[in-house]
């Protein structure tokens, strides 16, 4: 889908980038152990113009 991510340098916000270079941060205080609430995933999809159902199928 063209989205890439980077772990936080410090703090808890992972950065998600679309091909145009726009950034959408998502907080994950427990790092990879934490499940991201669907609300944040939906907002990421809305911010980048992605289809939420298509993203779910690809996970």
C-alpha positions as YAML, in Angstrom:
chain: A
units: angstrom
residues:
- id: 1
  name: UNK
  ca: [0.00, 0.00, 0.00]
- id: 2
  name: UNK
  ca: [3.06, 2.22, -0.05]
- id: 3
  name: UNK
  ca: [3.13, 3.00, 3.68]
- id: 4
  name: UNK
  ca: [6.34, 2.63, 5.64]
- id: 5
  name: UNK
  ca: [6.97, 3.06, 9.35]
- id: 6
  name: UNK
  ca: [9.81, 3.90, 11.69]
- id: 7
  name: UNK
  ca: [10.12, 3.05, 15.37]
- id: 8
  name: UNK
  ca: [10.43, 5.95, 17.80]
- id: 9
  name: UNK
  ca: [13.88, 7.47, 18.36]
- id: 10
  name: UNK
  ca: [12.66, 8.39, 21.81]
- id: 11
  name: UNK
  ca: [9.24, 8.35, 23.40]
- id: 12
  name: UNK
  ca: [6.43, 6.13, 22.15]
- id: 13
  name: UNK
  ca: [5.25, 7.50, 18.80]
- id: 14
  name: UNK
  ca: [5.83, 5.32, 15.75]
- id: 15
  name: UNK
  ca: [5.87, 7.33, 12.53]
- id: 16
  name: UNK
  ca: [4.00, 6.16, 9.44]
- id: 17
  name: UNK
  ca: [4.87, 7.71, 6.07]
- id: 18
  name: UNK
  ca: [2.94, 7.67, 2.81]
- id: 19
  name: UNK
  ca: [4.68, 7.88, -0.59]
- id: 20
  name: UNK
  ca: [4.21, 11.68, -0.64]
- id: 21
  name: UNK
  ca: [6.26, 11.94, 2.58]
- id: 22
  name: UNK
  ca: [3.37, 12.89, 4.85]
- id: 23
  name: UNK
  ca: [3.71, 11.64, 8.42]
- id: 24
  name: UNK
  ca: [1.09, 10.16, 10.74]
- id: 25
  name: UNK
  ca: [2.29, 9.33, 14.29]
- id: 26
  name: UNK
  ca: [0.71, 6.56, 16.37]
- id: 27
  name: UNK
  ca: [1.47, 6.11, 20.04]
- id: 28
  name: UNK
  ca: [2.48, 2.65, 21.27]
- id: 29
  name: UNK
  ca: [3.73, 2.99, 24.85]
- id: 30
  name: UNK
  ca: [4.62, -0.70, 25.12]
- id: 31
  name: UNK
  ca: [6.29, -0.92, 21.73]
- id: 32
  name: UNK
  ca: [5.77, -4.13, 19.77]
- id: 33
  name: UNK
  ca: [3.91, -5.73, 22.70]
- id: 34
  name: UNK
  ca: [1.00, -3.33, 22.33]
- id: 35
  name: UNK
  ca: [-2.01, -3.84, 20.08]
- id: 36
  name: UNK
  ca: [-2.97, -0.63, 18.30]
- id: 37
  name: UNK
  ca: [-6.68, 0.21, 18.74]
- id: 38
  name: UNK
  ca: [-8.69, 0.07, 15.52]
- id: 39
  name: UNK
  ca: [-9.61, 3.74, 15.95]
- id: 40
  name: UNK
  ca: [-6.00, 4.79, 15.29]
- id: 41
  name: UNK
  ca: [-5.73, 2.44, 12.30]
- id: 42
  name: UNK
  ca: [-8.94, 3.91, 10.85]
- id: 43
  name: UNK
  ca: [-7.55, 7.42, 11.33]
- id: 44
  name: UNK
  ca: [-4.32, 6.41, 9.61]
- id: 45
  name: UNK
  ca: [-6.35, 5.09, 6.67]
- id: 46
  name: UNK
  ca: [-8.39, 8.29, 6.52]
- id: 47
  name: UNK
  ca: [-5.26, 10.48, 6.70]
- id: 48
  name: UNK
  ca: [-3.56, 8.61, 3.85]
- id: 49
  name: UNK
  ca: [-6.67, 7.84, 1.77]
- id: 50
  name: UNK
  ca: [-6.46, 4.07, 2.27]
- id: 51
  name: UNK
  ca: [-9.31, 1.57, 2.30]
- id: 52
  name: UNK
  ca: [-9.62, 0.21, 5.85]
- id: 53
  name: UNK
  ca: [-11.12, -3.13, 4.74]
- id: 54
  name: UNK
  ca: [-8.31, -3.65, 2.22]
- id: 55
  name: UNK
  ca: [-5.72, -2.93, 4.90]
- id: 56
  name: UNK
  ca: [-7.36, -5.48, 7.24]
- id: 57
  name: UNK
  ca: [-7.22, -8.13, 4.50]
- id: 58
  name: UNK
  ca: [-3.51, -7.54, 4.01]
- id: 59
  name: UNK
  ca: [-2.63, -7.89, 7.70]
...
